Amino acid sequence: MLRQQPDTTAMSTPGTGHDLHLEQPENLHTALADFLEGLA
């Protein structure tokens, strides 16, 4: 996907599975806030 969409942002969070929103919600919220701030 990164090759097809060069403007894509990839993120990896060690110690989580498919439920990042349940396992590490604070990391998800921080990442989303940083991403959204970058759009402004």
C-alpha positions as CSV (number, residue, x, y, z in Angstrom):
1,M,0.0,0.0,0.0
2,L,2.8,2.4,0.8
3,R,4.2,1.9,-2.7
4,Q,0.8,2.5,-4.3
5,Q,-0.1,5.5,-2.1
6,P,3.1,7.4,-1.3
7,D,1.2,9.9,0.9
8,T,0.1,7.1,3.2
9,T,1.1,7.2,6.8
10,A,2.1,3.9,8.3
11,M,2.2,3.3,12.1
12,S,3.3,0.3,14.1
13,T,2.5,-0.1,17.8
14,P,4.5,-2.9,19.5
15,G,2.6,-5.1,21.9
16,T,-0.8,-4.8,20.3
17,G,-2.9,-6.9,18.0
18,H,-6.0,-6.0,16.0
19,D,-7.6,-4.2,18.9
20,L,-5.4,-1.2,19.3
21,H,-8.4,0.9,20.3
22,L,-9.0,-1.4,23.3
23,E,-5.4,-2.4,24.1
24,Q,-3.7,1.0,23.9
25,P,-6.3,3.7,23.4
26,E,-4.0,6.5,24.6
27,N,-1.5,5.6,21.8
28,L,-4.3,5.6,19.2
29,H,-5.7,8.9,20.4
30,T,-2.3,10.5,20.3
31,A,-1.5,9.2,16.8
32,L,-4.9,10.3,15.5
33,A,-4.6,13.8,17.1
34,D,-1.1,14.2,15.6
35,F,-2.4,13.1,12.2
36,L,-5.4,15.4,12.3
37,E,-3.3,18.4,13.4
38,G,-1.0,17.8,10.5
39,L,-3.9,18.2,8.1
40,A,-4.7,21.7,9.3
